[in-house]
Amino acid sequence: MALAFNMAWKTTIPAYPQVQRIAWLYLKMSDSIWYVNIRLATNEDRDDIQRVHMRAFPEGENALVSKLAIELLSETTTPQTISLVAEAGGVVVGHVAFSPVKIDNDERFQGCILAPLGINPDYQRAGIGSMLVEYGMQKMSGMGVDMVFVYGDPEYYSRFGFSADAACQYATPYKLQYPFGWQAIALNEADVEGSSAVITCVNSLCDPELW
């Protein structure tokens, strides 16, 4: 499917009802113009989110990532786990989740991990993934999060300011298959210097196959 993209997008920071639009863009695909809406995910989005990740990830990974996305949608955490979806023409085409993490040597530390992020392949390279990440990070900053972690492609996530150096003093709960993919970014000019620490994730991420 050959696509040509033109984008213009805007974000707002509203009060937080579950289905209120929180960001949008206009997306021109070939001869069609789509209105893309970013909103909070609900349990009613479970099947759509599963389909997004089943298509976005390769065979052998997609079932595991889809399972994670669905479990995070219903997991009760403190602070709250935030799941966002992107809709184009009323169809869910992207999803991202931010779930809280703790470290073993500082009860005041507020962190989160960005995982998973998936975009329907027909809508990739259109800025939708960037929009989900950037709005999610705005939301984390507003919630007082000190640091956001991610385990993914450094070439992609470095465009948002993530780096391996920022994550190097924070050990993951499981051995990483690809250590170079462990990255972080400090928010709110947080003072996160200190001794090495091990992060603790929500239950949905406590699966060594995800790492």
N, C-alpha and C positions, 0 to 999 in steps of 0.2 A: 504494500500500500504506500504509494508515493505521497508524501505530505509536504506542504509548504506552510510555514508558521509566521504569523505576525502577532505580537503580544503587546498588551498594555494592561497593567494591573495595579490595584489599589488595596490597601489594607485599612481596617478600622479596628479599634479595640473597644468592643461594646461591653455592656453587661452581658451575662453569660448564659442565656437560655439555650437549651440543648440544640435547637435546630436553627438558631439565628445565624444569618450570613455574617462571617467575620472577615472574609477577604474574597476578592474576585479578580478575574482577568477576562479579557476578550481574546479568543483564540481563533485565528483564521487558518482553517485546514483545507487546502485545495480551494474549492469554490464555495465552501461553507464557513460561516462565522459562528462559533460556539461561545456561549456565556459560561465561564467556568467559575464555580462557587466553592469556596472552602468553608467547611463547617465542622462542628463537633460531631463525632461519630456516635451512634446509638446502637443498642442491641439489634435493632431492626436492620442494620447495615451488615450483619454478620456474613450472610451469603455473598453479598457484593464484595466485601473486603477479602473474603476467601478467594473469590474468582480473580481479583486483581493480583494477589500474590502467587496464585497458581500459574498465571500467565507471565508474571514479571520475573520469576526465578526459574532456573533450569531444573530439569528432571533430577530428582534426588535431593534437591534442596527445597523445592516449592511446597511440598506437603508439611515439612517441618516449620517453615517460616509462616505458612498460613495458619497452622495450629497455634503458633506463638501470638500472632496478631489477634486471633479470636479469643484466646485466653486472657490477653491483656485487656481486651474490651470489657470483660466482666469481672476482672480482679479488683478487689477493694484494697486500696493502698492509702497511706498517709505519708507525704502529701499525695494528692490525687494523681492517678495516671491519666494523661491526656492523649486521646486518640482523635486525629483529624482525618477527614476525607475530602477529596476533590471530586466535584461532579461536573461533567460536561454534557450539556443537553439533558440534564436530569439523570444521567447515568454515572455511577461511581467509577472513576478512572484512576484514583490514587489514594494512598493511605500512608499515614505515619503515626508512630506512637512514641511518647516520652514517658518513661516510668522512673520512679525515684530510686536512688541508690544511697547507701550509707557507707561510711568508712569506720574502721575499727578503733580509731584513736581520737575521734573528735565528734562528740554528739551534736555540736552546733553546725557541722557541715551539712549543707543542702546541695545534693547533686542529683543528676538524672542521666539516663542513657537513652539515646535516640535509637530505637529499634522496634520493629522493622520499618523500612521505607520501601514502598513498591508503587510502581506506575504501570498501568496497562501499556504494553509495548506500542500500541497504535498511537499513544499520546506522549511517548517519550521524546526527549530533545525539544520540548515545547515550553520549558520553564515551570511546569507544574510541580516537579519534585523540589526545585529551588524554592518555590513559593510555600510549599508545605513546611520545609525545613526552616525557612526564615520566619514565617509566622509562629511556628512552634517555639523557636528560640526567643522571639519577642515575649511570648506567653511565659516561658520559663523565667526570663529575666524579671518580668513583672511579679512573679510568684516568689522572688527572692532566692532563686537557685544560684549557687556559687559556681558550679561547673557542670557542663554537659559533656558526656562521653559518647563515643561512637566506635563501632568496630566495622570498618568498611574500607572502601577504596580511597587511599590517600589523595589521589589525583582529583577525585570528585569532591571530597569533604574539605580539602584545603581551601577551596574557593569561599567557604563560609568562615574560615579562620581556625579550623581544627588543625592540630599538629600532634605529632608523636611526642615531642618534647614536653608538651603540657600534660601528657598522660603518663610519662615515664615513671613517676614516683607512686603511681596507683596500680596495684596488682589486681588482676582479674580473679574471679572466684575459681576459674578452671584454666587449664593450660590452653593457650591459643594455638590454633593451627597456622595462623598467619600473623605473627606478632607485629609486623609492620603496619597492620590495619588498626591497631589500638591507638586512638587519638582522643583529644579533649580540647575544650576551649573554656577559658575562665570568663564569667559574666560579672557585670556590676563592679568591675575593678576589684574583685574579691581578692583577699589575701589568702592564697591557697598554698603558700610555701610552707614547707615543714618536712617531717620525716616521712619515710615510706609508709604506705597504708594499703590495706586490702579492702576492696569494695564488696559490699553485700547487695545483691539484687533482689527484686521481687520474685515470688515463687515461679512465675511463668518462665523466667530466664534461667532458672536453676536446672539446666540440662546441659551437660558437657558437649553434646552434639551441636549446640548452637555456637560454640566457641572454637 
